[in-house]
Every structure is written in structure tokens, then in C-alpha cells.
Amino acid sequence: MSEDFKELFDDWDDEERTEEDSEERRLDEKEVSVVGVFEHGDLTEHGGPSQTFVLLQDRRERKVPIWIGRYEALAISTALHDERLDRPMTHDLIRIIFDRIGATVDHVIVDDLWQDTFYAKLCLTVNDQTYEIDCRPSDAIAIAVRTKSPIYVAESVFRSVEPQTDS
């Protein structure tokens, strides 16, 4: 491993992993719903365009805002409002492909938050085989809304986004 890489990621552990380390980590995930897609700011504030985020919420009303791009916001918003466009968007195409090959989206999970970046997995079943595919949370959510699949957030992600209080 290069020294430049180690300097960038000083907490990276390149030691050999034991069987015990390779056990699947317990995520303790909670099912969430998509509250909506929102804009923050306006064109005049700070001289730049507004930013968009999708807001997820669990049954305990804990919220996770995930900043996303404008195109991803449109993709999620159109699916939430069951809007039909003249031509399929990319996430519609993915859903159509899944339907044609017999793949089902079991669920998606926002499973990590590292250095202000959220990570997600799309969990599929095809021909009795299960696959976990790394993807951006915005893409996972856009596909989950279209396929009416459950969305989960790992408990560690909830803890990471909770406001920190001084004791």
C-alpha cells in the first residue's frame, strides 16, 4: 500500500483479517419512510444554487437528511408522486430491466456514513441468488420507491446524524 494512501486514510487497517473479523457486522437496521425531497437555500443565498436533500424517518420519528443532486431529487420526487414521464428515467429503466430478468429488490439499506458521505446497498434476488450491490443512497432510494421495496437505515447512521449534546 502506498504511503500517500496511508496518509490520506490514517485510520485504514491493512493488516490481515481473521475469520472473526470477517463475520458480518451487525447493523441493527430500522425501516424508514421517505418523508420527501426538499430544497435548502435559494439562488441568492451565498451566490449559489439551492441544494436538495431527501429526508428519511423511522417510526420513532428520527430523521436522516441525505444531500443529493438535482437529477436524483427529480427521480425520487417523480416516483413519490407517482408521476409518469413521456420516456423512462434511468431508475425506471433499471426497474424495467429487473422486471424482465425476474430480479426482485428485497430492500435497500443506508448502511454507513463516513466523512460526511452516506453509503448504501441494493439487495436483490435473482434466480434464488441474493446479491448486495453497493450504490449511492439516492439511487437506492429512487429504485426502492419505484419497486415499493423497504428502505432501512443502520442504527450507527442514526447515531452519527443525531445532534451532539454537551453533557
N, C-alpha and C positions, 0 to 999 in steps of 0.2 A: 504494500500500500504506500502511495507516495506521501511524502512529508507535507505537501500542500494540502492534501486531503485531510490529514490528521489535524493540521492547523485549523481548517475550516470547521471540522467536526471533532472537537477535542473530547467529546463525551462518547465517541464511537468506540466500540469494543470489537477489535478484530481477533480476539482470542478464539481458540477452538471452542465450539459449543458442545456441551454434554447432552446426553439423551434427556436428562432432567430439564435442561434449558430449552430444549426444542419442543416441550409439551406446549399445547395450545394455551395461550394466555386466556384467563377468564375475563370477559369483557363486561359481564353484568349489564347487558344492554336493556334499554327501556324503549317501548314503542312510542313513537311520536306522530303527530299530525302536522301537516303543513298549514300554518296559520295564513300565510300569504306571501306575496312578493312585494317589497316596499322600496321606495327611493329615500335616500337620505341626502339632504343638502339641495342646493339649486344651482343654476348656471352662474349666478353672480357670486355665490359664496366661494371664497378663495380662488376665484378666477377659473375654476374648472367645472366640469360637468358633475351632476349628481351621481351618487353611487347607489347600487342596488344590492339588496340582500334578501335571502329567503329566511323566513322565521319558522323554526320548528318548536313544538311544545309538547311536553309529556303530560300525563294525567295529573301530575302534581303541579301543573302549570309552570314548570321550569322551562325557560326558553333558551334556545340556541340560535343566534343570528349568524348566518354564513354569508359573507360578502361574495357576490357572484357578478359575472359580466352581464352586459345588457342583453345579449342574444340568449344566454342561458335563462335570464329572468323572463324573457318573452316566451321561451319554450315551456317553462314551468307554469307561467301565468295562463297561457292559452289552454294548457291541459287542465288546470284547476277550474277554469271557467267553461270547460267542455266546448271550446271554440273550434270550429272547423275551418281550415285554410284551404285555398284552391289546390295547393300542392303540399305534399307531406314535408314536414321539417325533418331534420336529421334524427331526432328522437322518435318521431313517428315511423320513419324508415326502419330503425332498429327494432321497434315493436313488431312491425310487419315481418321482418326477417325472422324474429323469434317465433312468431305465429307459424310461419311457413315451414320452419325446420323442427317444430314441435318443442321448442325450448320454453320453459316457464320461469318467470322471475319469482323465486321463493321469497326473497326480501332484499332490502339494501340496508347497509349499516354504515353510519358515520362512526368510524372506529378509532380515530386518533386525531389529535391536534398537536402539532409540533411546529414551533417557531411561527406561530400565527397562521399556519396552513392546516386546513382540515383535510382528512383522508377518508376515503370510503371504499366499500366493496359492493359489487353487484353479485348476488348469489343466485345462480341459475341451476336448473336441472334440465339435462338433455339426455334422452335415452337411458334413464336411471343413473346417470352420472351427474355428480354435483360439482359445480365449478364456482370458485370465488375469483372475481376479476377486479383488480384494483382500478379505480376510476375517480374522477373528480366528484365531489358530493353533488354539485349542480347537475351533472349528467345522470348520476344515480337517482336523484330525486325526480328529474324530468321523466326518466323511464318508469320509475315506481308509480308516479301519478298516472301515467298512461296505461299501465298494466294493473292498476289498483292493487299493488303489492304493498305489504307492510314496510315501514321505514323504522329503523331502530337507531338509537344513539347510545354509545358506550357510556357507562357511568363516569369513567375518567374524563370524558369530554365535558359532561355536565359540570363536573368539579372544576375543570380548567376555565370554563367561561363564567362561573359564578363570581359575583363581585367579592373581592377580598376585603374582609373587615379587620380592623386593628383590634386586638384584644386588650 
